[in-house]
Amino acid sequence: MDDMELHETPKKPTMAILTYSDDKRVFRGNQENFIDLIRTGEEKGVLVYVMTTSDFKLTGDKAVGYSYNFTSKKWKKGLLPMPHVIYNRIPYRKFELLPEVQQVMQTCMKHGQIRFFNPAFFNKWTLFEWLNKSKDTQSLIPTTQKLTNSEDLEHMLQKHSNLYLKPIRGKAGKGIMKVSRLPEKIAKTRKYQLSVQNKTRSHISRYASVPQLWTQIREMIGTKDYIMQQGITLASYKQRPFDLRVLVQKNGKGIWSIAGVGARLAGKLSITTHVPRGGSIDDPAKLLEAGFGPAGSKRILRRAKQSALMIAKQIEKASETMLGEMSMDLGVDSNGQIWFFEANSKPMKFDEPPIRRKSLDNLILYSAYLSQMKKNPGRSIARAGKKRKPSKTPSQKAR
């Protein structure tokens, strides 16, 4: 990496990607993603660079950041124009929860002249609380409770024969378990089944009683906080369940829009559809047409998009923070009904080329839009255009 360089202040919109510094490499995060954003910014007249929490300082008209040289294929550290917009891409919760990083977040949220969006990872339990506050989104949520004791687990199993146990702060399907109450004709003595996801397959064990089952679950979850959720019988393709992955982003007018819908098909021995757990990417229209016909497929995709937009608006409203994007896992049951499973405030890169292209364009155009908004010195801008008291980030609220 070259010595610090001083860049002249351009008049064009400027976006800084915020990430965490690293001793072994320049900084943490998906560098390929950052380079794609810098390239898209160049195409659309927006200066994009990377800023780390350790170099973070918002004083004067310059900031320390990293630009990318496409010729030498190297990062260059230098003094760059103060950003109009900061896009949070700190890659892990453990970094985000560090006191010095929380301090950076608060500075960004309270700053009167910089727009800061997607301030924190979502917490699964908090998400369901937020969506329960609206009648429009309430009906899309499977029955969900905190997993606290054997009695609550037994009560939920009496109502629902299948439950999913999910870590509140989980990512990419890690730590998910499935609990099933088996019919008596299948299991006369051991009627409770626990399926634990291990990489691309699941390990299955059976228990005679809920207390025995609970002992095993307690041992596996340790000190982690979990939720238990009604199991939905998903629509399937060639006997493999699938769900939809929707990317929802604000566009160049600051309005929520659908960047694209993908599908994830569960692995043959997997209890989830996540690709790192053995799932695979597929075409949603093809999968839906197989079960619901062409007209049914179009109707379901239209409803899925409408539901995703409604959910995104409600999450932003309830979180009282400014959001610019989120990915969503939506289930379609065997009757064609839409269900909300999860939302991620720091979406992973979509592999489908049209969705990927649209996602980069939206982020840059949204940043350009934010940079043109009237500045309000001395006011919190956690929600664009709305006056509010400085608040804790969603990560802090959830702890």
N, C-alpha and C positions, 0 to 999 in steps of 0.2 A: 504494500500500500504506500502511495506517495505521501510527501509531507503535506501539511495543511495548506489548502488553497483558499484564496478569497474570491468569491464569485460576486459579480456586480448584481445589484438588485434589479430583477426584471419587473415589468409591469404586469406580467401575466399571472394568473392564479397559481398558487403554490400549495402543494399537499405534502406533508411529512408522514411517513409510515413509522409509527412508534413500535419499537421492539426492545428486547432485552440484550444487553451486551454479553460477550462471551470471551473467556481467556484463550480458548483454543482456536476460535475462528473469529471473523470480523464481528459478527453478531448472530443471535439466534433467530429462528424463523425460517420460512420457506423462501430462500433467496431467489429461486427461479420465479416464484410468484411476484416478488418485489421487482425483479428485472422486467417482467411482463408489464407491470403497472407503470414503470418508468418509461418503457417504450410506447405504451398507449398514451401516456401523458404527452410525450414528444409529438405524437401524431395529432393530438387534439389541442396543442398549445397550453398545456398545464405542466409546470415544473414539479416533478416528483422526486423526492429523495428519502433516505432512511435516517431516522433519528433513534438513538438509544436512550434508555432511562438513565444511564450513568453520565452521559454527556448533556443531559437535559437542562436547559436554562432558557427562560423566556424573558430576556431583558434586552433592551436596545432594539436594533432592527436586523440583527443577524443571529443565526443559530448554528450550532455544530451539527453537521450531518454527513451522510455518505452519498455521493453521487456515483453513477456507474458509467464506466467508459466502455462503450461497445466495441471499440477497436482493439484495445489491450485486454478486454474482458476482465478488468480489475475494478475494485471499489476504491474510491478516492475520498479521504476525509478532508473536510474543509469547512470554512465559514460560508453559510448559505443564507439566502433571504429568509427572514422570519416567515413561517408558514401561515397561510390564511386558515388552513384546515389540518387537523391531525386525525389520522386513521389508526385506531388501536389494533395492532397485531401482535401483542405480547402473547407468546405461544402456549404457555402453561399456567394453570391456576396457581401452582406453587410460587411462580414468579410474581404473578399479579397480586398475591396476598402479602408479599413482603412489605414492611412498613415504608421503606424508601420509595417503592413503586406506588403504593397507595397515595403517598404524598404527591408524586408526579401526577397521578390521576386527578386528585383534588385541585391541583394547580390548573390543569387543563380545563376542568369543568367550570371553575370559577373565573377563568380568564375572560375579560370583556371583549377581546378583539380576535380571538381564535375559536373556530368551530371545532369541537371535539366529538366524534361519534363512536358508538359502540364501546362504552367505557368499561365493560366487564363481561366475563363469562356468565351465562345463565346458570341458575340453580334449578334442578328439575322440580323440586317441591314448590319453590316460589313461582315458577311458571304456571303450575296448575292452580295456585291460589289466584294469580292474576287473571287467568282465563275464566275462573269461576265467578269473577266479579261481573261478567257480562252475560246476559241471557243469550246473545248471539253466538258466543263461543262455548258456553257451558255444555251445550248438547253434543259438542264434538269430542268431549273428554271422556275416556274410559274411567270407571270408578277408581280413584287413586287415594291411598292413605299412606301415612308414614309407617314404616315397619318398626315397631317398638317392642312387641312381646308376643308370646305364644298364643294368648287368648285372642288378640286382634287378628292374628294370622288364621286361626281356626275359624273365627267368625267370617272372615273374607272367603275362606275356602268353602264354607257352607253355602254362600251366595253364588260363587263362581268356581267352576271346576278347574279352571286354569288361571294362574296368576304369574305375572312377571315381576321379579324383584330386581330393582335397578339402583345403582349407586347415585345419590343425589348430585354428586359432582363428577359423574362418569363421562367418558368420551369414547366414541367409535365402538360402542358395544362392549367395552371392557367391564368385566365384573357382573354381567347380567346373568340371572338364573331364572329357571322356570319351575314352578311348583304345580303339580297336577293331582286332583283327587280322582283316582281310578274307579271305574264301575266295579261293583262287588263280584260280578261274574269273571272279571279279568284277574282281580287280586283279592283273594278271600282274607289273607292275613296282613299283607303289606299293601295298604291302599293309597299311600301317599308317595308320589314320585318326584324326585329332585333332579333336574337336568342343569348341569353347570357347563357354561361355555368355556372350552379350552382351545384357544387359537381357532382352528378351522373345524373342530368337531366338539361334541358335548359328551360329558361323562354322566351316566345315569345311575342313580341309587334309589332304593325304596325303603319305606319306613312304615311301621305298624300304627304309629300314633303321631299326632301333631307335636307333642312335647319332644319325642325322639327326633323328629324332623327339625324342630326348632334348635335343638342342641347342635346339630350339624351346621345349620345356617349361621348360628351365632359364631361358631368356630371359624366359618369361612369369611364372614364380613368383618370380624374384628371390631375396630373402633369406627369404621366407616358408617356414614348415615345412608340409609336406604329408603326407597319407597316400594310399596307393593301396588300392583296395578292389574285390574281386570284383564284377562287374556282375551284378545279379539281373534276370532277365526278368520284369518286373512284369505282373500281370494288367492288362488294358486294357479300355476302354469306347469303342466306336466308333473303334478303332485309336489311342486315346490312353492311355498308361499312367497309373496312379493309385497313390497310396499313402494310408495312414491317418495322421491326426494325432490323438494321444491326449493328453488332459490328465489327469494323475494328481496328486491332491492329498490331503493329510491332512484328515480331517474334524474335527468337533467333539469326537470321542473320541480324536483323535491317531492314527487308523488310516488307512493308505493306501487311497484309494478312486478310482474312475474318475469324473471330473466329466463326461466326454463323449468321444465319438469323432466326428471329422469326416473328410472325404476331400478330397484335393487332386488335381485332374486336370491332367496336364501340358499346356502350351500346344502347339499344332500344330508349332511350330518350336523347341521347347525341349527341353533334355536333363534338366531337373529339373521337379518339380511345384510348386515354390515360387511363391506368388502374385506376389511382386515380379518374378519371372522369366517371367511369362506364364501361370502356372498359374491354375486357377479352383477355387472352393469347390463341393463337391457332396455329395450324400447317400450315405454309405457303403453303406447297405442296397441302394439302387437300383443302384449300380455293381457290387456283389458279386453281386446276384441275376442280373444280366445274364450273368455268366460262370459262376456256380456254382449257380444256382437258389435258391429261398427257403430251403430247409433248409441248403444249403451256406453261404449268406450268414450265417444265424444261427450256424452252427457256427464259421465263421471269425471273426466278431465276438466271440463268446464266448472263443475262443482268444486273440484279440488283446488283450482286456481282461486275461485271466489272465497273459499274457506281460508286459504293461505293468506290472502290479502286482509281478510277480517281479523285473523289471528295476529298478524304482524302489527296492525293498527292498535289492537287491544293490548298487546305486550308493551308497545312503546308508551301508550297512554298510562298503563298501570305502573310501569317501571319508573316513570318520570325522568327518563334519560333520553338523549337524542340518539336514535338508531338510524343506520343507513342500509343495513342488510342483515339477513339471517337465512339460514337454511332450515328446512323443516322436514321431519319424517311424518308422512300421513299414511295411514292404513286404509285399505278398502276391504270391507268384509264381504262375505259370500253373497250378501244381499245388495251390494253396491253402495253401502253407507260409508261416509268418510269419517275417519277417526284421527285425532291428533295424538302423536306419541312424544314428540320431542322437537325442540328448536335449538339451534346453535348460533350464538352471536359472532362466532369466528369461523365461518364456513371453510371447510377444506375445499381445495380446487376441484371443480367438476371436470370430469374427464371428457364429457361430451363436447366436441369442438364448438357447436353453435352456442351452447350455454356458457362455455368458457369465454368466448369472444364477447358475448353480451354482458357478462359479469364485469369484465375489465372496462368496457365502454361505460357502463352505468356508474362504476366507482369514480371514474375520472370526471364524467359529466356532472355527477352529483357534487363532487368537490368543487368544480367550477361554479356550480349554482350557489353553493354555500359561501364561496369567496366573494360573491357579488352582493350577499345580504348586508343590510345596513348594520354597522358595528354599534354595539351598545357598551361603551366603556363602563367598568365598575359593576356590571350586572352578570349574574350567572347565566350561562348560555347552555346549560345542560339540556334544555329543550328550546329549540330555535323559536325565537319570537315570544316565549312565554316567561313572564317574571315569576321566579320561585326562589325559595330559600335554598342555600347550598345544602345538599343532602349526601348521605353515604352512597357509595356505589352499590349495585346489586350484590356484589361479592361480600361487602361488609354487612349488608342487611341480613344476608343468609347465614352468617356465622353465629 
